[in-house]
Amino acid sequence: MAGVMDPFQYNTIEIPTVVGLLKNILTQYPDNGQIIKELVQNAEDAEATRVEVVHDPRTLDFPDAHEDVIRFVKGPALCLYNNAVFSKEDWHGIRKLSDSIKKDDPLRVGQFGLGFKSVFHLTDYITIISGSSVLFMDPSEPEARMCRSLSLCSLKDVLPYPAITELWGSYINQIHLTSGNFPGTLFWFPLRQHPSELSATIYTWAHVSQLFESFSVEASICLTFLKALEHVSLWRVTEDLANRTALHQVELTGPTLMVAREQRTKLRRELRECGGRPEHTIASQYHITLHSIQGTQITDQTMLVVHLLPGRHDTFRVKHGNKENVRLIPLVGVAAPTEPLSIQRGHLFAFLPLPSDPANTTGLPVQINANFTLDQNRRHVKWKTHDTALEPDVLWNEELVSQAVLEAYHKLLVQVHSQAVGHNTATTWYSLLPDLNNTVGRWNELARQLWKKLLSLPVISSQMQGFKRADEVIRDDTMNNCSSEISRCVKEVLLYYKKPLAALPSHVSASLHILQSSPRAITPQLVRDTLRSARGVRTEWNHVALLDYITSDSCYRDLQGIPLLPLNSGSWDTFDRCSQPVYICTVDQATAFWGLGENIMLTNLAPALHSRLQNIAQNGTTQLVQFNVHLHAVDLLSKSVLQVQQCNPSQQQLEMWLKQVWGLLQQVELSSVTHLALLPSCHDPSSSSSLLSLSSPVLVISPQAPLQRAAVEALTLLGVKVVPQLPPYIRHYQLHSYLHNSDNRGVNQVLQKVLIHHNVQNLAHMFNAERSDALGNGLVTTIDPLCLQPMLKSLLQKLNIFKAVGREGVTTSVCIETVKIIAPDISGFPVNYPQFLLEPQSVEHKRLAEQLGATQISKEELCLLALDHNYSDVDIVKLAMYILSDMSLIANHNIFSKLQLLKFVPDVNGVLHMPMELYNPLDPNIDALIGEDLTPSHRHSKHLPVLQQLGLQRVVDMPRREDKEIHCTA
């Protein structure tokens, strides 16, 4: 084809201008705090330890400067200083536009150096002073003149010294200029004051303030994962150059700073030596304290930082798209706040913190750093999506998390755990465990994998046994449905018996639940088993709260052997189905069983607990018994009465007890309690020893039938229990069958009741030994003589309650058995009675005596008895004269006959004769009795008619002598 004309036309590819390229770069980098981050990142890559960013708002212009320098040294400006010196590669890299020297250095942070170009958001001109060189960069110049440089020694040639001092006097001095070496790097960015070809943005005070504020959001944590920088600060210059105001300062401080420096230095050295590809894992861990001052707000946050770089032979190594990538190293880090614990967490770092954005948070309690590949604007990590699932950068990031970050996080937790075990504190430890409920996606999967690694370790802190595995401890957060007091008390018991009780934070508890590895819960069964094995409950514990809890699951058969049965005495019994019954009563019922607190369940329990214990009683698995008045009242009252008698309670206690007893008895047949002392007596109603039983002979004084004191004493002497009117609470429909009224009939009945249990003879003996006239009269007035039962009659017959008059005329007390004859109702009987005769003091006495078998003799009968008695002559005459004066007596044949034979008529000489032995002085033939005084004395002259009837003779009837002699002889 030689000699053939070339048919093609040729053109060059159009390449954008430098300004065009920069404008394109600026679209990828936001105009915010990211600009300062890029500059800080460059300082970190240079291994600087200090960075200062200064806003100089002064309007500066130096017309004396070289014409090619004037625009570079204007103000206002942003100045950045770090204490590292540019290397040859750095000078070379800073001039590269679309590439970076960092692309072949995996140990550097920057995105191939392109991030630095973001400063053109705020300036059109850049001045850099570092080491011995000065560089002025103007991208609007022709390419051959865009970057102009000179030595530091020559700076004075293009910029007068006063201008240098005014611009950078805080950093550069005469010594630096003279020596030609500045031990650091200084950037000066005049703020754009007019729109330019590069950008239309005029950078004002407000823009800078926003820039600073944007950086300050994460400034306090920006040093966390860096390996060289120790200080970053934001400043603003006043009009007086000597004064600068610190807006925000962040630096590493604290007692562990020297150790942290050593570890950071060692890490940098190891990374350099292995080129980022170690054979085995490189790990570094240390504590740092981030000291932040922003205005008046000062904070200190101590962090435990772990850096980790997997080795080639580690199982958790990371590959870039399933192959090694020499430009990327899988360096990761995890930082945990240790003091205080309240710092913002879950932030993602790409060595510096990524912008605060939901996409850059993990939900984890630690900060995560990794050598992530980022999107173009370096604001977000490239994550797996439907469209990017197979991209190498995306796979790299996902594996960093699932492999290296997981291992670093685990390593950090192991370190914290060892410290927690050593100091027996779990606060920091728990705060660093991931919450499965607070994480999603890859972070949730990381948290799950981490938990699986931890579950085989003693990661849960128990209060009494230190750290244990999750399956060995007991959660103390499982009593949320219980009252705070019950919860407190149950935990106190379990801790006392050294159970591995663990207080789990909610996120730890929830995560374990999700993993189906929850520790054992506190249950009533656990507490029952604990108390049963302990065989004791401490006095200071809330027994009621414990009882409430152990019965809350209704496992009533499992109460055997637990000493939590509450007794009304205030003590506690052990649940035991073989023990004596413990009765469940109401408060009123329990009050009726005074002194039986050991036999009665505590009455003032909460309704729900009381109901449960009733169910236990119905279940029949313990000694608890539901009180039944018909089945249990009598037995319990019997025991209670004994207690009352032994303890002698106060009057108030006794009265309260009796009220409740009689209230209870309304449902009881009184026949079942007649043996119980349940009635107050009149002797001492406040004394328990004076209580009476219903079987006692009790007489209740009725207002309608009052008793005299003597009557009361007499009845008491006979064994009757006389009580005043009973209190109103003593009532029962059967009570009348046991108590007797104070009327005559009631007295008879109560005395009859006495005789059932007493010997009549003994009773009579006791009464007679103590009796008095008043007692006897009082007794007689209370007796109903018409209703006397044989035994009562026998008793009354033996009582010396009657008066009798005997031969000597002496009145004495006698019983009916001794004297059964009642004197006639007469007066003026002339002589003493021939024998003891009853003289009733009253109609009641007489009526009673008659009912007891005594009979009253008549006047005639009395006279007959007297006529048969051997009286003195004087008394015979008195008796005869008494009879002679009462014609009714003379009319009595027997009296008449006895008078005929009685020598009671005195003759004129005073000699007593029978009537028939004397002659009537009125006889006409009386004179025939010459020399004989055979006529009655003149005192009997008025009785001559009667005497004549009695046999007074006439003279004519006088017997002849011979008859007389014969009579005498006979």
PEDA-V753717 format. One record per backbone hydrogen bond with DSSP energy under -0.5 kcal/mol. NH is the residue of the N-H (numbers start at 1). CO is the residue of the C=O. E is the energy in kcal/mol with one decimal. If there is no record, write none. Layout:
nh = <NH | NH>
co = <CO | CO>
e = <E | E>
//
This chain:
nh = <4 | 21 | 22 | 23 | 24 | 25 | 26 | 27 | 28 | 28 | 29 | 30 | 32 | 35 | 37 | 38 | 39 | 40 | 41 | 42 | 43 | 44 | 45 | 46 | 47 | 48 | 51 | 52 | 53 | 54 | 54 | 55 | 56 | 56 | 57 | 57 | 60 | 60 | 63 | 65 | 66 | 69 | 70 | 72 | 73 | 73 | 74 | 75 | 76 | 77 | 78 | 79 | 79 | 80 | 81 | 82 | 83 | 91 | 92 | 93 | 94 | 95 | 95 | 96 | 103 | 104 | 105 | 106 | 108 | 112 | 114 | 116 | 117 | 118 | 119 | 120 | 121 | 122 | 123 | 126 | 127 | 128 | 129 | 130 | 131 | 131 | 133 | 134 | 135 | 136 | 137 | 138 | 139 | 141 | 145 | 146 | 146 | 148 | 148 | 150 | 152 | 154 | 155 | 157 | 158 | 158 | 159 | 164 | 165 | 166 | 167 | 168 | 169 | 171 | 172 | 177 | 178 | 179 | 180 | 181 | 182 | 183 | 184 | 185 | 186 | 187 | 188 | 189 | 190 | 191 | 192 | 196 | 203 | 203 | 204 | 208 | 209 | 210 | 211 | 212 | 213 | 214 | 215 | 216 | 217 | 218 | 219 | 220 | 221 | 222 | 224 | 225 | 226 | 230 | 231 | 232 | 233 | 234 | 235 | 236 | 237 | 238 | 238 | 241 | 243 | 244 | 245 | 246 | 247 | 247 | 248 | 249 | 250 | 251 | 252 | 253 | 257 | 260 | 261 | 262 | 263 | 264 | 265 | 266 | 267 | 268 | 269 | 270 | 271 | 272 | 273 | 274 | 275 | 276 | 277 | 282 | 283 | 284 | 286 | 288 | 289 | 290 | 290 | 291 | 291 | 292 | 292 | 293 | 294 | 297 | 298 | 299 | 301 | 302 | 303 | 304 | 305 | 305 | 306 | 307 | 308 | 309 | 310 | 312 | 313 | 314 | 317 | 320 | 321 | 321 | 328 | 331 | 332 | 333 | 334 | 335 | 336 | 338 | 339 | 339 | 346 | 348 | 349 | 350 | 352 | 354 | 357 | 360 | 361 | 362 | 367 | 368 | 369 | 370 | 371 | 372 | 374 | 375 | 378 | 382 | 383 | 389 | 391 | 395 | 396 | 397 | 398 | 399 | 400 | 401 | 402 | 403 | 404 | 405 | 406 | 407 | 408 | 409 | 410 | 411 | 412 | 413 | 414 | 415 | 416 | 417 | 418 | 419 | 420 | 421 | 422 | 423 | 424 | 425 | 430 | 431 | 432 | 432 | 433 | 436 | 438 | 443 | 444 | 445 | 446 | 447 | 448 | 449 | 450 | 451 | 452 | 453 | 454 | 455 | 457 | 459 | 460 | 461 | 462 | 462 | 463 | 466 | 468 | 472 | 473 | 473 | 474 | 475 | 476 | 482 | 487 | 488 | 489 | 490 | 491 | 492 | 493 | 494 | 495 | 496 | 497 | 498 | 499 | 501 | 502 | 504 | 509 | 510 | 511 | 512 | 513 | 514 | 515 | 516 | 517 | 520 | 522 | 523 | 527 | 528 | 529 | 530 | 531 | 532 | 533 | 534 | 535 | 536 | 541 | 543 | 546 | 547 | 548 | 549 | 550 | 551 | 552 | 554 | 556 | 558 | 559 | 560 | 561 | 562 | 563 | 564 | 565 | 566 | 567 | 568 | 568 | 569 | 570 | 573 | 575 | 579 | 582 | 583 | 584 | 585 | 590 | 591 | 592 | 593 | 593 | 594 | 596 | 599 | 600 | 600 | 601 | 602 | 610 | 611 | 612 | 613 | 614 | 615 | 616 | 617 | 618 | 619 | 620 | 621 | 625 | 627 | 627 | 631 | 632 | 633 | 633 | 636 | 637 | 638 | 639 | 640 | 641 | 642 | 643 | 644 | 645 | 646 | 647 | 648 | 654 | 655 | 656 | 657 | 658 | 659 | 660 | 661 | 662 | 663 | 664 | 665 | 666 | 667 | 668 | 672 | 673 | 676 | 678 | 678 | 679 | 682 | 687 | 690 | 691 | 692 | 694 | 695 | 696 | 698 | 698 | 699 | 700 | 700 | 701 | 701 | 702 | 705 | 712 | 713 | 714 | 715 | 716 | 717 | 718 | 719 | 720 | 721 | 722 | 723 | 723 | 730 | 731 | 735 | 737 | 738 | 739 | 740 | 742 | 747 | 748 | 749 | 750 | 751 | 752 | 753 | 754 | 755 | 756 | 756 | 757 | 757 | 758 | 763 | 764 | 765 | 766 | 767 | 768 | 769 | 770 | 770 | 771 | 776 | 777 | 778 | 779 | 780 | 781 | 782 | 782 | 783 | 783 | 784 | 785 | 787 | 789 | 793 | 794 | 795 | 796 | 797 | 798 | 798 | 799 | 801 | 802 | 804 | 805 | 806 | 809 | 812 | 814 | 817 | 818 | 819 | 822 | 823 | 823 | 826 | 833 | 837 | 838 | 839 | 846 | 847 | 848 | 849 | 850 | 851 | 852 | 853 | 854 | 855 | 857 | 857 | 862 | 863 | 864 | 865 | 866 | 867 | 868 | 869 | 871 | 876 | 877 | 878 | 879 | 880 | 881 | 882 | 883 | 884 | 885 | 886 | 887 | 889 | 890 | 891 | 892 | 893 | 896 | 897 | 898 | 899 | 900 | 901 | 902 | 904 | 904 | 905 | 906 | 907 | 908 | 910 | 913 | 916 | 917 | 918 | 919 | 920 | 923 | 926 | 928 | 929 | 930 | 932 | 934 | 936 | 937 | 940 | 941 | 943 | 944 | 947 | 948 | 949 | 950 | 951 | 951 | 952 | 953 | 958 | 964 | 965 | 966 | 967 | 968 | 969 | 970>
co = <1 | 17 | 18 | 19 | 20 | 21 | 22 | 23 | 24 | 25 | 25 | 28 | 30 | 32 | 33 | 34 | 35 | 36 | 37 | 38 | 39 | 40 | 41 | 42 | 44 | 43 | 231 | 81 | 233 | 52 | 79 | 235 | 54 | 77 | 55 | 237 | 58 | 75 | 61 | 62 | 158 | 66 | 66 | 69 | 69 | 70 | 71 | 60 | 56 | 56 | 189 | 54 | 77 | 187 | 52 | 185 | 50 | 87 | 88 | 89 | 90 | 91 | 92 | 93 | 100 | 101 | 102 | 104 | 105 | 110 | 111 | 113 | 114 | 115 | 116 | 117 | 118 | 119 | 119 | 137 | 188 | 135 | 186 | 133 | 182 | 184 | 130 | 150 | 128 | 148 | 126 | 146 | 124 | 138 | 142 | 142 | 143 | 136 | 146 | 134 | 132 | 151 | 152 | 154 | 154 | 155 | 155 | 160 | 161 | 162 | 163 | 164 | 165 | 168 | 168 | 173 | 174 | 175 | 176 | 176 | 131 | 181 | 182 | 82 | 129 | 80 | 127 | 78 | 188 | 76 | 122 | 199 | 192 | 201 | 202 | 204 | 205 | 206 | 207 | 208 | 209 | 210 | 211 | 212 | 213 | 215 | 215 | 216 | 218 | 219 | 221 | 351 | 223 | 49 | 49 | 250 | 51 | 248 | 53 | 245 | 55 | 240 | 243 | 239 | 240 | 242 | 236 | 244 | 234 | 245 | 234 | 293 | 232 | 291 | 230 | 289 | 254 | 256 | 257 | 258 | 259 | 260 | 261 | 262 | 263 | 264 | 265 | 266 | 267 | 268 | 269 | 270 | 271 | 271 | 274 | 309 | 281 | 307 | 305 | 303 | 253 | 288 | 301 | 251 | 289 | 290 | 299 | 249 | 297 | 294 | 296 | 292 | 290 | 339 | 288 | 336 | 286 | 303 | 334 | 284 | 332 | 282 | 330 | 278 | 279 | 311 | 314 | 323 | 319 | 392 | 325 | 329 | 308 | 369 | 306 | 367 | 304 | 302 | 302 | 340 | 366 | 360 | 368 | 352 | 350 | 348 | 355 | 357 | 358 | 346 | 335 | 347 | 333 | 349 | 331 | 370 | 372 | 380 | 375 | 373 | 381 | 385 | 388 | 391 | 392 | 393 | 394 | 395 | 396 | 397 | 398 | 399 | 399 | 400 | 401 | 403 | 404 | 405 | 406 | 407 | 408 | 409 | 410 | 411 | 412 | 413 | 414 | 415 | 416 | 417 | 418 | 419 | 420 | 420 | 426 | 427 | 428 | 429 | 430 | 434 | 435 | 440 | 440 | 441 | 442 | 443 | 444 | 445 | 446 | 447 | 448 | 449 | 450 | 451 | 454 | 457 | 468 | 459 | 460 | 466 | 501 | 462 | 460 | 469 | 469 | 470 | 500 | 520 | 502 | 479 | 483 | 484 | 485 | 486 | 487 | 488 | 489 | 490 | 491 | 492 | 493 | 495 | 494 | 499 | 474 | 502 | 505 | 506 | 507 | 508 | 509 | 510 | 511 | 513 | 512 | 473 | 475 | 521 | 523 | 524 | 525 | 526 | 527 | 528 | 529 | 530 | 531 | 531 | 538 | 541 | 542 | 543 | 544 | 545 | 546 | 547 | 549 | 551 | 554 | 555 | 556 | 557 | 575 | 559 | 561 | 562 | 573 | 564 | 571 | 597 | 600 | 597 | 567 | 565 | 562 | 576 | 623 | 599 | 625 | 583 | 586 | 587 | 588 | 589 | 590 | 592 | 593 | 596 | 596 | 597 | 583 | 566 | 606 | 607 | 608 | 609 | 610 | 611 | 612 | 613 | 614 | 615 | 616 | 616 | 582 | 584 | 625 | 628 | 628 | 628 | 629 | 632 | 633 | 634 | 635 | 636 | 637 | 638 | 639 | 640 | 641 | 642 | 643 | 644 | 650 | 651 | 652 | 653 | 654 | 655 | 656 | 657 | 658 | 659 | 660 | 661 | 663 | 664 | 665 | 669 | 670 | 673 | 676 | 692 | 692 | 722 | 684 | 687 | 688 | 679 | 676 | 674 | 693 | 696 | 738 | 721 | 698 | 740 | 699 | 723 | 705 | 702 | 708 | 709 | 710 | 711 | 712 | 713 | 714 | 716 | 715 | 697 | 720 | 699 | 721 | 727 | 729 | 732 | 734 | 735 | 735 | 698 | 700 | 743 | 744 | 745 | 746 | 747 | 748 | 749 | 750 | 751 | 752 | 753 | 753 | 754 | 754 | 759 | 760 | 761 | 762 | 763 | 764 | 765 | 766 | 767 | 767 | 772 | 773 | 774 | 775 | 776 | 777 | 778 | 779 | 779 | 780 | 744 | 783 | 784 | 787 | 789 | 790 | 791 | 792 | 793 | 794 | 795 | 796 | 799 | 814 | 812 | 837 | 810 | 806 | 804 | 802 | 797 | 815 | 815 | 855 | 821 | 838 | 824 | 806 | 805 | 821 | 803 | 842 | 843 | 844 | 845 | 846 | 847 | 848 | 850 | 849 | 820 | 822 | 855 | 858 | 859 | 860 | 861 | 862 | 863 | 864 | 866 | 869 | 872 | 873 | 874 | 875 | 876 | 877 | 878 | 879 | 880 | 881 | 883 | 885 | 886 | 886 | 887 | 889 | 891 | 892 | 893 | 894 | 895 | 896 | 897 | 899 | 902 | 913 | 913 | 904 | 911 | 935 | 907 | 905 | 900 | 914 | 915 | 934 | 953 | 920 | 923 | 925 | 926 | 928 | 929 | 932 | 919 | 906 | 937 | 938 | 940 | 941 | 943 | 944 | 945 | 946 | 947 | 948 | 947 | 918 | 955 | 960 | 961 | 962 | 963 | 964 | 965 | 966>
e = <-2.1 | -2.8 | -2.8 | -2.7 | -1.9 | -2.2 | -2.7 | -1.2 | -0.6 | -1.4 | -0.9 | -0.5 | -1.5 | -2.2 | -2.1 | -2.4 | -1.7 | -2.7 | -2.9 | -2.0 | -1.8 | -2.4 | -2.5 | -1.5 | -1.8 | -2.8 | -2.3 | -3.0 | -3.0 | -0.5 | -3.9 | -2.8 | -0.7 | -2.8 | -0.8 | -0.6 | -0.9 | -0.7 | -0.6 | -1.7 | -2.9 | -2.5 | -1.8 | -1.6 | -0.9 | -1.2 | -0.5 | -1.7 | -0.6 | -2.5 | -2.4 | -3.3 | -0.5 | -2.4 | -3.1 | -2.3 | -1.2 | -2.1 | -1.8 | -3.1 | -2.5 | -0.6 | -0.8 | -1.2 | -1.0 | -0.8 | -1.6 | -0.6 | -1.7 | -2.3 | -1.6 | -0.8 | -1.2 | -2.0 | -2.0 | -1.7 | -1.8 | -1.9 | -1.2 | -2.3 | -1.8 | -2.8 | -2.8 | -2.3 | -1.8 | -1.3 | -2.3 | -2.6 | -3.0 | -3.4 | -3.0 | -2.8 | -0.5 | -1.7 | -2.4 | -0.7 | -0.7 | -2.7 | -0.5 | -2.0 | -2.7 | -0.9 | -1.3 | -1.4 | -0.7 | -1.3 | -1.7 | -2.1 | -3.0 | -2.6 | -2.5 | -3.2 | -1.8 | -2.4 | -3.3 | -1.9 | -2.9 | -3.0 | -1.7 | -1.2 | -3.0 | -0.6 | -2.8 | -3.1 | -3.1 | -3.5 | -2.6 | -2.9 | -0.6 | -2.5 | -2.7 | -3.0 | -2.0 | -0.6 | -1.0 | -2.2 | -2.7 | -2.5 | -2.4 | -3.0 | -2.9 | -2.5 | -1.8 | -2.7 | -1.1 | -1.0 | -0.7 | -0.7 | -1.4 | -1.3 | -1.6 | -0.5 | -0.6 | -3.0 | -1.3 | -3.0 | -1.7 | -3.1 | -3.0 | -1.9 | -2.8 | -0.5 | -2.2 | -0.7 | -2.6 | -0.5 | -3.1 | -0.6 | -2.8 | -0.6 | -1.5 | -2.5 | -3.0 | -2.1 | -2.2 | -2.4 | -1.6 | -2.6 | -2.7 | -2.1 | -2.5 | -2.7 | -2.8 | -2.6 | -2.4 | -2.5 | -2.3 | -2.7 | -2.5 | -2.3 | -2.6 | -2.0 | -0.8 | -1.1 | -1.9 | -2.5 | -0.5 | -2.2 | -1.8 | -2.4 | -0.9 | -0.5 | -3.3 | -3.1 | -0.8 | -0.6 | -2.9 | -2.6 | -2.7 | -2.1 | -0.7 | -2.6 | -1.9 | -2.8 | -3.5 | -2.9 | -3.1 | -0.6 | -2.6 | -3.2 | -2.7 | -2.8 | -0.6 | -2.2 | -1.9 | -1.3 | -1.2 | -2.5 | -0.9 | -0.6 | -1.4 | -1.9 | -2.6 | -3.0 | -2.4 | -2.0 | -2.6 | -2.8 | -1.2 | -0.5 | -0.5 | -2.0 | -2.7 | -2.7 | -1.5 | -2.4 | -0.7 | -2.4 | -1.3 | -2.3 | -2.8 | -2.5 | -3.1 | -1.4 | -1.4 | -2.5 | -0.5 | -2.5 | -2.0 | -2.0 | -0.8 | -0.6 | -1.5 | -2.6 | -2.6 | -2.1 | -2.5 | -2.5 | -2.4 | -1.7 | -2.5 | -2.5 | -0.8 | -3.4 | -1.2 | -1.9 | -2.7 | -3.0 | -2.3 | -2.5 | -2.6 | -2.4 | -2.3 | -1.9 | -2.6 | -2.9 | -2.1 | -1.7 | -2.6 | -2.8 | -1.9 | -2.1 | -0.9 | -1.8 | -3.2 | -1.8 | -0.8 | -1.2 | -1.3 | -0.7 | -1.4 | -1.3 | -0.9 | -2.1 | -2.5 | -2.2 | -2.4 | -2.6 | -2.4 | -2.6 | -2.3 | -1.5 | -1.6 | -2.0 | -2.4 | -2.1 | -2.6 | -0.5 | -0.6 | -2.7 | -2.9 | -0.9 | -3.2 | -1.9 | -0.6 | -0.8 | -2.8 | -3.4 | -2.2 | -1.7 | -2.6 | -2.5 | -2.5 | -2.7 | -2.2 | -2.0 | -2.1 | -2.4 | -2.7 | -2.1 | -2.0 | -1.9 | -3.0 | -2.9 | -3.3 | -0.9 | -2.6 | -2.7 | -1.9 | -2.4 | -1.9 | -2.3 | -2.0 | -1.5 | -3.2 | -1.5 | -0.6 | -0.5 | -2.1 | -2.8 | -2.7 | -2.2 | -2.6 | -2.8 | -2.2 | -1.7 | -1.9 | -0.7 | -1.3 | -1.4 | -1.9 | -2.8 | -2.8 | -2.0 | -2.7 | -1.3 | -1.4 | -1.5 | -1.7 | -1.4 | -1.4 | -0.5 | -3.4 | -2.0 | -0.5 | -2.1 | -2.9 | -0.8 | -2.5 | -1.0 | -3.1 | -1.1 | -2.0 | -3.0 | -2.4 | -1.7 | -2.4 | -2.9 | -2.8 | -0.7 | -2.7 | -2.0 | -1.4 | -0.6 | -1.1 | -0.6 | -2.0 | -2.0 | -0.7 | -0.6 | -3.2 | -2.0 | -3.0 | -2.5 | -1.7 | -2.2 | -1.8 | -1.9 | -2.1 | -2.1 | -2.3 | -2.0 | -1.3 | -0.8 | -2.7 | -1.9 | -0.5 | -0.6 | -3.3 | -0.7 | -0.9 | -2.3 | -3.0 | -2.3 | -1.7 | -2.5 | -2.8 | -1.5 | -1.9 | -2.6 | -2.5 | -1.9 | -2.7 | -2.1 | -3.0 | -2.7 | -2.3 | -2.5 | -2.6 | -2.3 | -1.9 | -2.5 | -2.7 | -1.7 | -2.2 | -2.3 | -0.7 | -1.7 | -2.0 | -1.8 | -1.7 | -1.8 | -1.2 | -1.9 | -2.3 | -0.9 | -2.2 | -1.1 | -1.3 | -3.4 | -0.7 | -2.4 | -1.3 | -1.8 | -0.5 | -2.9 | -0.5 | -3.4 | -0.6 | -2.7 | -0.7 | -1.1 | -2.4 | -2.7 | -2.5 | -2.7 | -2.6 | -2.2 | -1.2 | -1.8 | -2.8 | -3.5 | -0.9 | -2.9 | -0.6 | -1.7 | -1.3 | -1.6 | -1.6 | -2.1 | -1.9 | -1.8 | -0.7 | -2.4 | -2.2 | -2.3 | -2.7 | -2.5 | -2.2 | -1.9 | -1.8 | -1.9 | -0.5 | -0.7 | -0.6 | -1.2 | -0.7 | -2.6 | -2.7 | -2.4 | -2.6 | -2.3 | -2.9 | -1.9 | -1.0 | -1.0 | -1.5 | -3.0 | -3.0 | -2.8 | -2.5 | -2.6 | -1.9 | -0.6 | -1.2 | -0.9 | -0.6 | -0.7 | -0.8 | -1.6 | -0.6 | -3.2 | -2.7 | -2.1 | -2.9 | -2.1 | -0.7 | -1.4 | -1.0 | -2.3 | -2.1 | -3.1 | -2.8 | -1.8 | -1.4 | -2.8 | -3.0 | -2.4 | -1.0 | -2.2 | -4.0 | -0.5 | -3.1 | -2.4 | -0.7 | -2.2 | -3.8 | -3.2 | -2.4 | -3.1 | -2.6 | -2.8 | -2.5 | -2.1 | -1.7 | -1.4 | -2.8 | -3.0 | -2.3 | -0.5 | -2.4 | -2.4 | -2.7 | -2.5 | -2.6 | -3.1 | -1.4 | -1.3 | -1.4 | -3.0 | -2.6 | -2.4 | -2.9 | -2.9 | -3.1 | -2.3 | -2.4 | -3.1 | -1.3 | -1.8 | -0.6 | -1.1 | -1.7 | -2.1 | -1.3 | -0.5 | -2.9 | -3.1 | -2.2 | -2.6 | -1.9 | -0.9 | -1.3 | -1.4 | -1.1 | -2.5 | -0.7 | -2.4 | -0.9 | -2.1 | -2.5 | -0.6 | -1.9 | -1.3 | -3.7 | -2.9 | -1.8 | -1.9 | -2.2 | -2.0 | -2.0 | -1.1 | -0.9 | -0.6 | -2.7 | -1.6 | -1.6 | -1.2 | -1.2 | -3.0 | -2.8 | -1.7 | -2.0 | -0.6 | -1.0 | -2.4 | -3.0 | -2.5 | -2.8 | -3.7 | -2.9 | -2.9 | -3.0 | -3.7 | -2.8>
//
